[in-house]
Amino acid sequence: MKAKVFVMPKQSILDPQGVAVRDAMRHHGMPGVKFVRVGKVIDLEVEGATEAQLHEIARDLLSNPVVEDYTIQLGA
């Protein structure tokens, strides 16, 4: 099974890396940039795993549930 796990800071959490990227984009001639959030994508290829197991791994290992949300895209 192939899957992509997308991990992003929660909307209620300040994303200082996103702010820095937004400001750098404005500095490089893109004043219309209003909002940037920076996250990570983890590509997985596993055998014999269930979707529930993938959610458990994403929640417990690949993300920090206190400050991050994740989504899983199967068959990616």
C-alpha positions, 0 to 999 in steps of 0.5 A: 500500500502506498500512502502520503501523510501530510503534517501541518501545524494546527490552524490555532498554532503560530507557524514562524517558518510560514511567517518567515517564508511569507515575508521572504516572498514579499521581499522577493517581489510578491507583495500579494502573498497573504498567508503561508504555512509550512509542513511536511509530506511523508511518502510511505510504502508498506505491506500488510498495514491497515488504514487504522494502523497508518492513522496510529503511526501518523498520530503517534510517530509522524506528527505531534498531535499537540501542535500538528494535524495530519491527513493521509492520502492512500494510493498516492 
